[in-house]
Amino acid sequence: EEGLEGDLNQCKYSIIYYNIGMVETLMSYIGLVLVGVFPYYLLKSQKLKDYTIFFLVFLGLLILYNYHIIRSFQVYEVFEIVGLAGSIITLKKSYDTHNLIKLSYYFLFINGVSFFVLPFDVFLFYFMSVFLGSILLYILGMYMENMYESANFDTLKGFALKSPSFALILRLDLLALGCYPPFSSFFYLFMGFLIKTSSDIWDIERYIILIYLFFANFLWLLE
């Protein structure tokens, strides 16, 4: 009887640990979706405010920080493909708009795929730098909309002369989001490339995504 009871207890604990593991895995994938791997902003209704996206992305970062994802699962590869596709779609949409409010969260969804190619610690620093730069861009866009009734920076003539300090902040923020040196986003992305080069020398798709991320951010500002 003692042996049977011990087996039952062991089975009970195994079920509990399995359920905990399933919950942690589910939470980590929810975190991936929220952090911008899936372009859920495309589903945004009129009732969902733009700033809500920043809250959801930050929530995703917190979830990923607390729940470590198991990268060996096949569904992980699916997330990586979806993340890259979503990033490319968002990059295309960013070229079609000059609205600072939309661009502010477009940058987040362009860079969500960086989770798959950067070491997690580097990803946290890199994505937080993008996140903070995007929040600043959103604030600048709201300021423009309130002051000039438009957040489209291409429609304002002589904007730099009207508000040179604002134009300077906007330019610096866009340079930071564009991963231009000497801003931190450039060094985090470059650091991640060096680490990946030394640890995964044959991981070709990681190189492709890293190079894509650099040029996706860098070349946008030249448009």
PyMOL commands that place a pseudoatom at each C-alpha (Angstrom):
pseudoatom trace, name=CA, resn=GLU, resi=1, chain=A, elem=C, hetatm=0, pos=[0.000, 0.000, 0.000]
pseudoatom trace, name=CA, resn=GLU, resi=2, chain=A, elem=C, hetatm=0, pos=[2.827, 2.383, 0.800]
pseudoatom trace, name=CA, resn=GLY, resi=3, chain=A, elem=C, hetatm=0, pos=[4.379, 1.680, -2.591]
pseudoatom trace, name=CA, resn=LEU, resi=4, chain=A, elem=C, hetatm=0, pos=[1.072, 2.289, -4.335]
pseudoatom trace, name=CA, resn=GLU, resi=5, chain=A, elem=C, hetatm=0, pos=[0.556, 5.509, -2.406]
pseudoatom trace, name=CA, resn=GLY, resi=6, chain=A, elem=C, hetatm=0, pos=[4.059, 6.648, -3.327]
pseudoatom trace, name=CA, resn=ASP, resi=7, chain=A, elem=C, hetatm=0, pos=[3.399, 5.956, -6.995]
pseudoatom trace, name=CA, resn=LEU, resi=8, chain=A, elem=C, hetatm=0, pos=[0.136, 7.903, -6.833]
pseudoatom trace, name=CA, resn=ASN, resi=9, chain=A, elem=C, hetatm=0, pos=[1.867, 10.863, -5.208]
pseudoatom trace, name=CA, resn=GLN, resi=10, chain=A, elem=C, hetatm=0, pos=[4.627, 10.768, -7.813]
pseudoatom trace, name=CA, resn=CYS, resi=11, chain=A, elem=C, hetatm=0, pos=[2.006, 10.645, -10.573]
pseudoatom trace, name=CA, resn=LYS, resi=12, chain=A, elem=C, hetatm=0, pos=[0.144, 13.546, -8.959]
pseudoatom trace, name=CA, resn=TYR, resi=13, chain=A, elem=C, hetatm=0, pos=[3.307, 15.649, -8.791]
pseudoatom trace, name=CA, resn=SER, resi=14, chain=A, elem=C, hetatm=0, pos=[4.158, 14.783, -12.398]
pseudoatom trace, name=CA, resn=ILE, resi=15, chain=A, elem=C, hetatm=0, pos=[0.738, 16.011, -13.523]
pseudoatom trace, name=CA, resn=ILE, resi=16, chain=A, elem=C, hetatm=0, pos=[1.157, 19.226, -11.523]
pseudoatom trace, name=CA, resn=TYR, resi=17, chain=A, elem=C, hetatm=0, pos=[4.620, 19.882, -12.973]
pseudoatom trace, name=CA, resn=TYR, resi=18, chain=A, elem=C, hetatm=0, pos=[3.311, 19.104, -16.465]
pseudoatom trace, name=CA, resn=ASN, resi=19, chain=A, elem=C, hetatm=0, pos=[0.437, 21.558, -16.047]
pseudoatom trace, name=CA, resn=ILE, resi=20, chain=A, elem=C, hetatm=0, pos=[2.791, 24.223, -14.708]
pseudoatom trace, name=CA, resn=GLY, resi=21, chain=A, elem=C, hetatm=0, pos=[5.081, 23.657, -17.687]
pseudoatom trace, name=CA, resn=MET, resi=22, chain=A, elem=C, hetatm=0, pos=[2.165, 23.975, -20.089]
pseudoatom trace, name=CA, resn=VAL, resi=23, chain=A, elem=C, hetatm=0, pos=[1.055, 27.229, -18.448]
pseudoatom trace, name=CA, resn=GLU, resi=24, chain=A, elem=C, hetatm=0, pos=[4.586, 28.650, -18.627]
pseudoatom trace, name=CA, resn=THR, resi=25, chain=A, elem=C, hetatm=0, pos=[4.906, 27.666, -22.284]
pseudoatom trace, name=CA, resn=LEU, resi=26, chain=A, elem=C, hetatm=0, pos=[1.523, 29.196, -23.089]
pseudoatom trace, name=CA, resn=MET, resi=27, chain=A, elem=C, hetatm=0, pos=[2.434, 32.410, -21.270]
pseudoatom trace, name=CA, resn=SER, resi=28, chain=A, elem=C, hetatm=0, pos=[5.730, 32.677, -23.124]
pseudoatom trace, name=CA, resn=TYR, resi=29, chain=A, elem=C, hetatm=0, pos=[3.960, 32.414, -26.469]
pseudoatom trace, name=CA, resn=ILE, resi=30, chain=A, elem=C, hetatm=0, pos=[1.395, 34.988, -25.388]
pseudoatom trace, name=CA, resn=GLY, resi=31, chain=A, elem=C, hetatm=0, pos=[4.349, 37.226, -24.534]
pseudoatom trace, name=CA, resn=LEU, resi=32, chain=A, elem=C, hetatm=0, pos=[5.774, 36.686, -28.011]
pseudoatom trace, name=CA, resn=VAL, resi=33, chain=A, elem=C, hetatm=0, pos=[2.499, 37.710, -29.631]
pseudoatom trace, name=CA, resn=LEU, resi=34, chain=A, elem=C, hetatm=0, pos=[2.135, 40.814, -27.460]
pseudoatom trace, name=CA, resn=VAL, resi=35, chain=A, elem=C, hetatm=0, pos=[5.714, 41.964, -27.951]
pseudoatom trace, name=CA, resn=GLY, resi=36, chain=A, elem=C, hetatm=0, pos=[5.019, 42.354, -31.648]
pseudoatom trace, name=CA, resn=VAL, resi=37, chain=A, elem=C, hetatm=0, pos=[5.877, 39.055, -33.330]
pseudoatom trace, name=CA, resn=PHE, resi=38, chain=A, elem=C, hetatm=0, pos=[2.302, 38.926, -34.642]
pseudoatom trace, name=CA, resn=PRO, resi=39, chain=A, elem=C, hetatm=0, pos=[1.136, 42.241, -36.217]
pseudoatom trace, name=CA, resn=TYR, resi=40, chain=A, elem=C, hetatm=0, pos=[-2.060, 42.472, -34.205]
pseudoatom trace, name=CA, resn=TYR, resi=41, chain=A, elem=C, hetatm=0, pos=[-2.235, 46.231, -34.781]
pseudoatom trace, name=CA, resn=LEU, resi=42, chain=A, elem=C, hetatm=0, pos=[-3.809, 45.259, -38.127]
pseudoatom trace, name=CA, resn=LEU, resi=43, chain=A, elem=C, hetatm=0, pos=[-6.843, 44.090, -36.131]
pseudoatom trace, name=CA, resn=LYS, resi=44, chain=A, elem=C, hetatm=0, pos=[-7.058, 47.387, -34.252]
pseudoatom trace, name=CA, resn=SER, resi=45, chain=A, elem=C, hetatm=0, pos=[-10.591, 48.776, -34.126]
pseudoatom trace, name=CA, resn=GLN, resi=46, chain=A, elem=C, hetatm=0, pos=[-11.581, 52.392, -33.678]
pseudoatom trace, name=CA, resn=LYS, resi=47, chain=A, elem=C, hetatm=0, pos=[-12.235, 51.728, -29.983]
pseudoatom trace, name=CA, resn=LEU, resi=48, chain=A, elem=C, hetatm=0, pos=[-8.670, 50.543, -29.382]
pseudoatom trace, name=CA, resn=LYS, resi=49, chain=A, elem=C, hetatm=0, pos=[-6.495, 53.591, -28.820]
pseudoatom trace, name=CA, resn=ASP, resi=50, chain=A, elem=C, hetatm=0, pos=[-2.978, 53.742, -30.257]
pseudoatom trace, name=CA, resn=TYR, resi=51, chain=A, elem=C, hetatm=0, pos=[-1.398, 54.040, -26.821]
pseudoatom trace, name=CA, resn=THR, resi=52, chain=A, elem=C, hetatm=0, pos=[-2.988, 50.711, -25.851]
pseudoatom trace, name=CA, resn=ILE, resi=53, chain=A, elem=C, hetatm=0, pos=[-0.526, 49.012, -28.182]
pseudoatom trace, name=CA, resn=PHE, resi=54, chain=A, elem=C, hetatm=0, pos=[2.378, 50.302, -26.092]
pseudoatom trace, name=CA, resn=PHE, resi=55, chain=A, elem=C, hetatm=0, pos=[0.768, 48.875, -22.964]
pseudoatom trace, name=CA, resn=LEU, resi=56, chain=A, elem=C, hetatm=0, pos=[0.305, 45.479, -24.653]
pseudoatom trace, name=CA, resn=VAL, resi=57, chain=A, elem=C, hetatm=0, pos=[3.886, 45.425, -25.943]
pseudoatom trace, name=CA, resn=PHE, resi=58, chain=A, elem=C, hetatm=0, pos=[5.252, 46.292, -22.499]
pseudoatom trace, name=CA, resn=LEU, resi=59, chain=A, elem=C, hetatm=0, pos=[3.079, 43.564, -20.985]
pseudoatom trace, name=CA, resn=GLY, resi=60, chain=A, elem=C, hetatm=0, pos=[4.567, 41.149, -23.509]
pseudoatom trace, name=CA, resn=LEU, resi=61, chain=A, elem=C, hetatm=0, pos=[8.086, 42.152, -22.430]
pseudoatom trace, name=CA, resn=LEU, resi=62, chain=A, elem=C, hetatm=0, pos=[7.214, 41.507, -18.789]
pseudoatom trace, name=CA, resn=ILE, resi=63, chain=A, elem=C, hetatm=0, pos=[5.801, 38.088, -19.648]
pseudoatom trace, name=CA, resn=LEU, resi=64, chain=A, elem=C, hetatm=0, pos=[8.878, 37.114, -21.666]
pseudoatom trace, name=CA, resn=TYR, resi=65, chain=A, elem=C, hetatm=0, pos=[11.119, 38.297, -18.839]
pseudoatom trace, name=CA, resn=ASN, resi=66, chain=A, elem=C, hetatm=0, pos=[9.343, 36.030, -16.351]
pseudoatom trace, name=CA, resn=TYR, resi=67, chain=A, elem=C, hetatm=0, pos=[8.642, 33.017, -18.562]
pseudoatom trace, name=CA, resn=HIS, resi=68, chain=A, elem=C, hetatm=0, pos=[11.503, 31.452, -20.496]
pseudoatom trace, name=CA, resn=ILE, resi=69, chain=A, elem=C, hetatm=0, pos=[10.479, 30.066, -23.843]
pseudoatom trace, name=CA, resn=ILE, resi=70, chain=A, elem=C, hetatm=0, pos=[11.597, 26.603, -24.945]
pseudoatom trace, name=CA, resn=ARG, resi=71, chain=A, elem=C, hetatm=0, pos=[13.225, 27.211, -28.299]
pseudoatom trace, name=CA, resn=SER, resi=72, chain=A, elem=C, hetatm=0, pos=[13.307, 23.562, -29.358]
pseudoatom trace, name=CA, resn=PHE, resi=73, chain=A, elem=C, hetatm=0, pos=[9.552, 23.372, -29.925]
pseudoatom trace, name=CA, resn=GLN, resi=74, chain=A, elem=C, hetatm=0, pos=[8.484, 23.311, -33.586]
pseudoatom trace, name=CA, resn=VAL, resi=75, chain=A, elem=C, hetatm=0, pos=[5.916, 26.017, -32.893]
pseudoatom trace, name=CA, resn=TYR, resi=76, chain=A, elem=C, hetatm=0, pos=[8.871, 28.276, -32.082]
pseudoatom trace, name=CA, resn=GLU, resi=77, chain=A, elem=C, hetatm=0, pos=[9.970, 28.038, -35.724]
pseudoatom trace, name=CA, resn=VAL, resi=78, chain=A, elem=C, hetatm=0, pos=[6.437, 28.913, -36.803]
pseudoatom trace, name=CA, resn=PHE, resi=79, chain=A, elem=C, hetatm=0, pos=[6.539, 32.030, -34.614]
pseudoatom trace, name=CA, resn=GLU, resi=80, chain=A, elem=C, hetatm=0, pos=[9.854, 33.003, -36.180]
pseudoatom trace, name=CA, resn=ILE, resi=81, chain=A, elem=C, hetatm=0, pos=[8.437, 32.759, -39.722]
pseudoatom trace, name=CA, resn=VAL, resi=82, chain=A, elem=C, hetatm=0, pos=[5.285, 34.654, -38.727]
pseudoatom trace, name=CA, resn=GLY, resi=83, chain=A, elem=C, hetatm=0, pos=[7.408, 37.280, -36.981]
pseudoatom trace, name=CA, resn=LEU, resi=84, chain=A, elem=C, hetatm=0, pos=[9.563, 37.882, -40.057]
pseudoatom trace, name=CA, resn=ALA, resi=85, chain=A, elem=C, hetatm=0, pos=[6.514, 38.043, -42.333]
pseudoatom trace, name=CA, resn=GLY, resi=86, chain=A, elem=C, hetatm=0, pos=[4.787, 40.475, -39.961]
pseudoatom trace, name=CA, resn=SER, resi=87, chain=A, elem=C, hetatm=0, pos=[7.914, 42.605, -39.796]
pseudoatom trace, name=CA, resn=ILE, resi=88, chain=A, elem=C, hetatm=0, pos=[8.126, 42.826, -43.597]
pseudoatom trace, name=CA, resn=ILE, resi=89, chain=A, elem=C, hetatm=0, pos=[4.418, 43.719, -43.848]
pseudoatom trace, name=CA, resn=THR, resi=90, chain=A, elem=C, hetatm=0, pos=[4.873, 46.443, -41.249]
pseudoatom trace, name=CA, resn=LEU, resi=91, chain=A, elem=C, hetatm=0, pos=[7.983, 47.753, -42.996]
pseudoatom trace, name=CA, resn=LYS, resi=92, chain=A, elem=C, hetatm=0, pos=[5.972, 48.085, -46.207]
pseudoatom trace, name=CA, resn=LYS, resi=93, chain=A, elem=C, hetatm=0, pos=[3.231, 49.972, -44.345]
pseudoatom trace, name=CA, resn=SER, resi=94, chain=A, elem=C, hetatm=0, pos=[5.815, 52.283, -42.775]
pseudoatom trace, name=CA, resn=TYR, resi=95, chain=A, elem=C, hetatm=0, pos=[6.926, 53.360, -46.253]
pseudoatom trace, name=CA, resn=ASP, resi=96, chain=A, elem=C, hetatm=0, pos=[3.328, 54.236, -47.101]
pseudoatom trace, name=CA, resn=THR, resi=97, chain=A, elem=C, hetatm=0, pos=[2.799, 56.688, -44.252]
pseudoatom trace, name=CA, resn=HIS, resi=98, chain=A, elem=C, hetatm=0, pos=[4.399, 59.786, -42.764]
pseudoatom trace, name=CA, resn=ASN, resi=99, chain=A, elem=C, hetatm=0, pos=[2.130, 59.791, -39.731]
pseudoatom trace, name=CA, resn=LEU, resi=100, chain=A, elem=C, hetatm=0, pos=[4.306, 59.859, -36.616]
pseudoatom trace, name=CA, resn=ILE, resi=101, chain=A, elem=C, hetatm=0, pos=[1.668, 58.183, -34.445]
pseudoatom trace, name=CA, resn=LYS, resi=102, chain=A, elem=C, hetatm=0, pos=[1.436, 55.180, -36.752]
pseudoatom trace, name=CA, resn=LEU, resi=103, chain=A, elem=C, hetatm=0, pos=[5.204, 55.054, -37.225]
pseudoatom trace, name=CA, resn=SER, resi=104, chain=A, elem=C, hetatm=0, pos=[5.690, 54.993, -33.457]
pseudoatom trace, name=CA, resn=TYR, resi=105, chain=A, elem=C, hetatm=0, pos=[4.220, 51.511, -33.121]
pseudoatom trace, name=CA, resn=TYR, resi=106, chain=A, elem=C, hetatm=0, pos=[5.287, 50.341, -36.590]
pseudoatom trace, name=CA, resn=PHE, resi=107, chain=A, elem=C, hetatm=0, pos=[8.869, 50.406, -35.325]
pseudoatom trace, name=CA, resn=LEU, resi=108, chain=A, elem=C, hetatm=0, pos=[7.900, 48.006, -32.535]
pseudoatom trace, name=CA, resn=PHE, resi=109, chain=A, elem=C, hetatm=0, pos=[6.393, 45.456, -34.910]
pseudoatom trace, name=CA, resn=ILE, resi=110, chain=A, elem=C, hetatm=0, pos=[9.296, 45.746, -37.335]
pseudoatom trace, name=CA, resn=ASN, resi=111, chain=A, elem=C, hetatm=0, pos=[11.704, 44.843, -34.531]
pseudoatom trace, name=CA, resn=GLY, resi=112, chain=A, elem=C, hetatm=0, pos=[9.662, 42.187, -32.714]
pseudoatom trace, name=CA, resn=VAL, resi=113, chain=A, elem=C, hetatm=0, pos=[11.399, 39.492, -34.770]
pseudoatom trace, name=CA, resn=SER, resi=114, chain=A, elem=C, hetatm=0, pos=[14.703, 40.491, -33.128]
pseudoatom trace, name=CA, resn=PHE, resi=115, chain=A, elem=C, hetatm=0, pos=[13.707, 38.172, -30.267]
pseudoatom trace, name=CA, resn=PHE, resi=116, chain=A, elem=C, hetatm=0, pos=[14.642, 35.183, -32.434]
pseudoatom trace, name=CA, resn=VAL, resi=117, chain=A, elem=C, hetatm=0, pos=[18.111, 36.343, -33.428]
pseudoatom trace, name=CA, resn=LEU, resi=118, chain=A, elem=C, hetatm=0, pos=[19.482, 38.148, -30.380]
pseudoatom trace, name=CA, resn=PRO, resi=119, chain=A, elem=C, hetatm=0, pos=[20.565, 36.628, -27.078]
pseudoatom trace, name=CA, resn=PHE, resi=120, chain=A, elem=C, hetatm=0, pos=[17.742, 37.271, -24.639]
pseudoatom trace, name=CA, resn=ASP, resi=121, chain=A, elem=C, hetatm=0, pos=[19.649, 39.780, -22.479]
pseudoatom trace, name=CA, resn=VAL, resi=122, chain=A, elem=C, hetatm=0, pos=[20.715, 41.738, -25.568]
pseudoatom trace, name=CA, resn=PHE, resi=123, chain=A, elem=C, hetatm=0, pos=[17.165, 41.554, -26.925]
pseudoatom trace, name=CA, resn=LEU, resi=124, chain=A, elem=C, hetatm=0, pos=[15.775, 43.112, -23.740]
pseudoatom trace, name=CA, resn=PHE, resi=125, chain=A, elem=C, hetatm=0, pos=[18.149, 46.081, -23.943]
pseudoatom trace, name=CA, resn=TYR, resi=126, chain=A, elem=C, hetatm=0, pos=[17.731, 46.474, -27.703]
pseudoatom trace, name=CA, resn=PHE, resi=127, chain=A, elem=C, hetatm=0, pos=[13.954, 46.249, -27.691]
pseudoatom trace, name=CA, resn=MET, resi=128, chain=A, elem=C, hetatm=0, pos=[13.625, 48.545, -24.674]
pseudoatom trace, name=CA, resn=SER, resi=129, chain=A, elem=C, hetatm=0, pos=[15.656, 51.174, -26.537]
pseudoatom trace, name=CA, resn=VAL, resi=130, chain=A, elem=C, hetatm=0, pos=[13.266, 50.804, -29.502]
pseudoatom trace, name=CA, resn=PHE, resi=131, chain=A, elem=C, hetatm=0, pos=[10.285, 50.850, -27.139]
pseudoatom trace, name=CA, resn=LEU, resi=132, chain=A, elem=C, hetatm=0, pos=[11.355, 54.082, -25.443]
pseudoatom trace, name=CA, resn=GLY, resi=133, chain=A, elem=C, hetatm=0, pos=[12.179, 55.710, -28.767]
pseudoatom trace, name=CA, resn=SER, resi=134, chain=A, elem=C, hetatm=0, pos=[8.755, 54.697, -30.079]
pseudoatom trace, name=CA, resn=ILE, resi=135, chain=A, elem=C, hetatm=0, pos=[7.000, 56.182, -27.048]
pseudoatom trace, name=CA, resn=LEU, resi=136, chain=A, elem=C, hetatm=0, pos=[8.868, 59.449, -27.605]
pseudoatom trace, name=CA, resn=LEU, resi=137, chain=A, elem=C, hetatm=0, pos=[7.858, 59.384, -31.275]
pseudoatom trace, name=CA, resn=TYR, resi=138, chain=A, elem=C, hetatm=0, pos=[4.231, 58.838, -30.243]
pseudoatom trace, name=CA, resn=ILE, resi=139, chain=A, elem=C, hetatm=0, pos=[4.401, 61.823, -27.861]
pseudoatom trace, name=CA, resn=LEU, resi=140, chain=A, elem=C, hetatm=0, pos=[5.918, 63.973, -30.607]
pseudoatom trace, name=CA, resn=GLY, resi=141, chain=A, elem=C, hetatm=0, pos=[3.187, 62.852, -32.988]
pseudoatom trace, name=CA, resn=MET, resi=142, chain=A, elem=C, hetatm=0, pos=[0.457, 63.724, -30.487]
pseudoatom trace, name=CA, resn=TYR, resi=143, chain=A, elem=C, hetatm=0, pos=[2.076, 67.128, -29.962]
pseudoatom trace, name=CA, resn=MET, resi=144, chain=A, elem=C, hetatm=0, pos=[2.088, 67.778, -33.702]
pseudoatom trace, name=CA, resn=GLU, resi=145, chain=A, elem=C, hetatm=0, pos=[-1.531, 66.680, -34.017]
pseudoatom trace, name=CA, resn=ASN, resi=146, chain=A, elem=C, hetatm=0, pos=[-2.606, 69.016, -31.214]
pseudoatom trace, name=CA, resn=MET, resi=147, chain=A, elem=C, hetatm=0, pos=[-0.561, 71.969, -32.417]
pseudoatom trace, name=CA, resn=TYR, resi=148, chain=A, elem=C, hetatm=0, pos=[-0.884, 71.651, -36.190]
pseudoatom trace, name=CA, resn=GLU, resi=149, chain=A, elem=C, hetatm=0, pos=[-3.928, 69.368, -36.534]
pseudoatom trace, name=CA, resn=SER, resi=150, chain=A, elem=C, hetatm=0, pos=[-1.817, 66.751, -38.285]
pseudoatom trace, name=CA, resn=ALA, resi=151, chain=A, elem=C, hetatm=0, pos=[0.794, 64.217, -37.272]
pseudoatom trace, name=CA, resn=ASN, resi=152, chain=A, elem=C, hetatm=0, pos=[2.041, 63.915, -40.868]
pseudoatom trace, name=CA, resn=PHE, resi=153, chain=A, elem=C, hetatm=0, pos=[5.449, 65.540, -40.886]
pseudoatom trace, name=CA, resn=ASP, resi=154, chain=A, elem=C, hetatm=0, pos=[5.610, 65.752, -44.691]
pseudoatom trace, name=CA, resn=THR, resi=155, chain=A, elem=C, hetatm=0, pos=[2.633, 68.121, -44.893]
pseudoatom trace, name=CA, resn=LEU, resi=156, chain=A, elem=C, hetatm=0, pos=[4.156, 70.867, -42.763]
pseudoatom trace, name=CA, resn=LYS, resi=157, chain=A, elem=C, hetatm=0, pos=[6.177, 73.483, -44.608]
pseudoatom trace, name=CA, resn=GLY, resi=158, chain=A, elem=C, hetatm=0, pos=[9.053, 75.153, -42.814]
pseudoatom trace, name=CA, resn=PHE, resi=159, chain=A, elem=C, hetatm=0, pos=[8.457, 73.044, -39.734]
pseudoatom trace, name=CA, resn=ALA, resi=160, chain=A, elem=C, hetatm=0, pos=[12.100, 73.203, -38.622]
pseudoatom trace, name=CA, resn=LEU, resi=161, chain=A, elem=C, hetatm=0, pos=[11.959, 77.011, -38.700]
pseudoatom trace, name=CA, resn=LYS, resi=162, chain=A, elem=C, hetatm=0, pos=[8.704, 77.128, -36.721]
pseudoatom trace, name=CA, resn=SER, resi=163, chain=A, elem=C, hetatm=0, pos=[9.948, 74.846, -33.960]
pseudoatom trace, name=CA, resn=PRO, resi=164, chain=A, elem=C, hetatm=0, pos=[13.687, 74.089, -34.279]
pseudoatom trace, name=CA, resn=SER, resi=165, chain=A, elem=C, hetatm=0, pos=[13.982, 72.392, -30.873]
pseudoatom trace, name=CA, resn=PHE, resi=166, chain=A, elem=C, hetatm=0, pos=[11.065, 70.069, -31.664]
pseudoatom trace, name=CA, resn=ALA, resi=167, chain=A, elem=C, hetatm=0, pos=[12.523, 69.298, -35.105]
pseudoatom trace, name=CA, resn=LEU, resi=168, chain=A, elem=C, hetatm=0, pos=[15.892, 68.486, -33.508]
pseudoatom trace, name=CA, resn=ILE, resi=169, chain=A, elem=C, hetatm=0, pos=[14.329, 66.098, -30.970]
pseudoatom trace, name=CA, resn=LEU, resi=170, chain=A, elem=C, hetatm=0, pos=[12.337, 64.433, -33.752]
pseudoatom trace, name=CA, resn=ARG, resi=171, chain=A, elem=C, hetatm=0, pos=[15.443, 64.020, -35.900]
pseudoatom trace, name=CA, resn=LEU, resi=172, chain=A, elem=C, hetatm=0, pos=[17.480, 62.551, -33.042]
pseudoatom trace, name=CA, resn=ASP, resi=173, chain=A, elem=C, hetatm=0, pos=[14.679, 60.168, -32.116]
pseudoatom trace, name=CA, resn=LEU, resi=174, chain=A, elem=C, hetatm=0, pos=[14.359, 58.948, -35.700]
pseudoatom trace, name=CA, resn=LEU, resi=175, chain=A, elem=C, hetatm=0, pos=[18.129, 58.478, -35.877]
pseudoatom trace, name=CA, resn=ALA, resi=176, chain=A, elem=C, hetatm=0, pos=[18.004, 56.376, -32.710]
pseudoatom trace, name=CA, resn=LEU, resi=177, chain=A, elem=C, hetatm=0, pos=[15.127, 54.288, -34.051]
pseudoatom trace, name=CA, resn=GLY, resi=178, chain=A, elem=C, hetatm=0, pos=[17.001, 53.933, -37.321]
pseudoatom trace, name=CA, resn=CYS, resi=179, chain=A, elem=C, hetatm=0, pos=[19.891, 52.229, -35.482]
pseudoatom trace, name=CA, resn=TYR, resi=180, chain=A, elem=C, hetatm=0, pos=[22.372, 54.934, -36.430]
pseudoatom trace, name=CA, resn=PRO, resi=181, chain=A, elem=C, hetatm=0, pos=[25.552, 55.156, -34.365]
pseudoatom trace, name=CA, resn=PRO, resi=182, chain=A, elem=C, hetatm=0, pos=[26.263, 56.336, -31.715]
pseudoatom trace, name=CA, resn=PHE, resi=183, chain=A, elem=C, hetatm=0, pos=[22.779, 55.475, -30.399]
pseudoatom trace, name=CA, resn=SER, resi=184, chain=A, elem=C, hetatm=0, pos=[22.394, 52.428, -28.179]
pseudoatom trace, name=CA, resn=SER, resi=185, chain=A, elem=C, hetatm=0, pos=[20.097, 50.519, -30.562]
pseudoatom trace, name=CA, resn=PHE, resi=186, chain=A, elem=C, hetatm=0, pos=[22.925, 50.289, -33.099]
pseudoatom trace, name=CA, resn=PHE, resi=187, chain=A, elem=C, hetatm=0, pos=[25.389, 48.866, -30.579]
pseudoatom trace, name=CA, resn=TYR, resi=188, chain=A, elem=C, hetatm=0, pos=[22.896, 46.338, -29.172]
pseudoatom trace, name=CA, resn=LEU, resi=189, chain=A, elem=C, hetatm=0, pos=[22.082, 45.077, -32.658]
pseudoatom trace, name=CA, resn=PHE, resi=190, chain=A, elem=C, hetatm=0, pos=[25.754, 44.973, -33.606]
pseudoatom trace, name=CA, resn=MET, resi=191, chain=A, elem=C, hetatm=0, pos=[26.607, 43.208, -30.331]
pseudoatom trace, name=CA, resn=GLY, resi=192, chain=A, elem=C, hetatm=0, pos=[23.923, 40.620, -31.030]
pseudoatom trace, name=CA, resn=PHE, resi=193, chain=A, elem=C, hetatm=0, pos=[25.390, 40.057, -34.500]
pseudoatom trace, name=CA, resn=LEU, resi=194, chain=A, elem=C, hetatm=0, pos=[28.870, 39.483, -33.049]
pseudoatom trace, name=CA, resn=ILE, resi=195, chain=A, elem=C, hetatm=0, pos=[27.579, 37.061, -30.417]
pseudoatom trace, name=CA, resn=LYS, resi=196, chain=A, elem=C, hetatm=0, pos=[25.593, 35.126, -32.990]
pseudoatom trace, name=CA, resn=THR, resi=197, chain=A, elem=C, hetatm=0, pos=[28.607, 35.035, -35.314]
pseudoatom trace, name=CA, resn=SER, resi=198, chain=A, elem=C, hetatm=0, pos=[30.776, 33.456, -32.631]
pseudoatom trace, name=CA, resn=SER, resi=199, chain=A, elem=C, hetatm=0, pos=[28.172, 30.957, -31.377]
pseudoatom trace, name=CA, resn=ASP, resi=200, chain=A, elem=C, hetatm=0, pos=[26.097, 30.000, -34.437]
pseudoatom trace, name=CA, resn=ILE, resi=201, chain=A, elem=C, hetatm=0, pos=[28.482, 30.209, -37.370]
pseudoatom trace, name=CA, resn=TRP, resi=202, chain=A, elem=C, hetatm=0, pos=[26.256, 28.117, -39.658]
pseudoatom trace, name=CA, resn=ASP, resi=203, chain=A, elem=C, hetatm=0, pos=[22.955, 29.661, -38.587]
pseudoatom trace, name=CA, resn=ILE, resi=204, chain=A, elem=C, hetatm=0, pos=[22.383, 31.396, -41.919]
pseudoatom trace, name=CA, resn=GLU, resi=205, chain=A, elem=C, hetatm=0, pos=[18.764, 32.435, -41.366]
pseudoatom trace, name=CA, resn=ARG, resi=206, chain=A, elem=C, hetatm=0, pos=[19.804, 34.327, -38.225]
pseudoatom trace, name=CA, resn=TYR, resi=207, chain=A, elem=C, hetatm=0, pos=[22.317, 36.323, -40.260]
pseudoatom trace, name=CA, resn=ILE, resi=208, chain=A, elem=C, hetatm=0, pos=[19.645, 37.111, -42.834]
pseudoatom trace, name=CA, resn=ILE, resi=209, chain=A, elem=C, hetatm=0, pos=[17.209, 38.393, -40.195]
pseudoatom trace, name=CA, resn=LEU, resi=210, chain=A, elem=C, hetatm=0, pos=[19.884, 40.436, -38.406]
pseudoatom trace, name=CA, resn=ILE, resi=211, chain=A, elem=C, hetatm=0, pos=[20.994, 42.079, -41.649]
pseudoatom trace, name=CA, resn=TYR, resi=212, chain=A, elem=C, hetatm=0, pos=[17.355, 42.650, -42.593]
pseudoatom trace, name=CA, resn=LEU, resi=213, chain=A, elem=C, hetatm=0, pos=[16.669, 44.334, -39.245]
pseudoatom trace, name=CA, resn=PHE, resi=214, chain=A, elem=C, hetatm=0, pos=[19.623, 46.641, -39.604]
pseudoatom trace, name=CA, resn=PHE, resi=215, chain=A, elem=C, hetatm=0, pos=[18.691, 47.799, -43.094]
pseudoatom trace, name=CA, resn=ALA, resi=216, chain=A, elem=C, hetatm=0, pos=[14.946, 47.875, -42.351]
pseudoatom trace, name=CA, resn=ASN, resi=217, chain=A, elem=C, hetatm=0, pos=[15.571, 50.438, -39.611]
pseudoatom trace, name=CA, resn=PHE, resi=218, chain=A, elem=C, hetatm=0, pos=[18.536, 52.186, -41.221]
pseudoatom trace, name=CA, resn=LEU, resi=219, chain=A, elem=C, hetatm=0, pos=[17.218, 52.701, -44.748]
pseudoatom trace, name=CA, resn=TRP, resi=220, chain=A, elem=C, hetatm=0, pos=[13.767, 53.912, -43.704]
pseudoatom trace, name=CA, resn=LEU, resi=221, chain=A, elem=C, hetatm=0, pos=[15.221, 57.259, -42.646]
pseudoatom trace, name=CA, resn=LEU, resi=222, chain=A, elem=C, hetatm=0, pos=[16.810, 57.697, -46.063]
pseudoatom trace, name=CA, resn=GLU, resi=223, chain=A, elem=C, hetatm=0, pos=[13.438, 57.412, -47.766]
for i in range(1, 223): cmd.bond("trace and resi %d" % i, "trace and resi %d" % (i + 1))
show_as sticks, trace
zoom trace
